Amino acid sequence: MNEEVRVGLGVDFHLLREGESLVLGGVEFDYHLGTVAHSDGDVLLHAICDALLGAASLGDIGENFPDDDPAYKDISSLELLRRVTDKLSEQGFQVVNVDSTLIIEKPRVGPERERMVEVISGVVSAPVNVKATTTEGLGFIGSEDGVGAQAVAALRRE
């Protein structure tokens, strides 16, 4: 048996604005600020998609789902993640695991962490870890002007 293992890294940032929805890890938060984006703006899922696509050498989320394509306007990032995992399967890849970190000042994501893990692992069919950190009030994330995420994913192909 000749097994190939690959690792990919994904990073994403979005602006926050009043009147927009805030979806993180496939979970909608009741918060007065939300992400500005062509899709639903789920930075965590965007970072995970990029990590998975990168590990498989399949480009990035912008190449696969361009933000100037009306087909992706307001699309759920969970749907984008499903499409990414379908592409991986077509190439013979299986997700081994995903580790991710949200970089956000507020709201606190701890109460929804388990639900995010459940939702994401249900799509990628692998163990998922979701962490969160703040920037201690520093920069555009600390001033609640934006939110970020990073993810690492490992794939296996036999």
Protein Blocks (a to p, Z undefined) as FASTA:
>chain_A
ZZddddddddddddddehiacdeehiacddfbdcddfblopaklmmmmmmmmmmnonapf
klmmcckbfklgoiafklmmmmmmmmmmmnopacfbdcdddddfbdcfklmmmmmmmmmm
mmnopacddddddeehpajklnopaccdddddddddZZ
